[in-house]
Amino acid sequence: MDAIPTYAGSDHTREYVPILVYGKSLAGGVNLGTRSTMADIGQTIAENFGVRLSFGVSFLNDLR
């Protein structure tokens, strides 16, 4: 019998998702902690290109 999720969302809304960020000019060994939303990844990428999205908190400054 398969386990039934205890949360009414999809898998990505109830599970932690690891992230690995790499760039030659980025600081190494930075702990980004547990982000509150996956939208933080999109916001970080957008900020890198000079764009601002409606959701998410960029962690780009933490990587410099």
Secondary structure, 3 states (H helix, E strand, C coil): CCCCCCCCCCHHHHCCCCCCCCCCCCCCCCCCCCCCCCHHHHHHHHHHCCCCCCCCCCCHHHHC
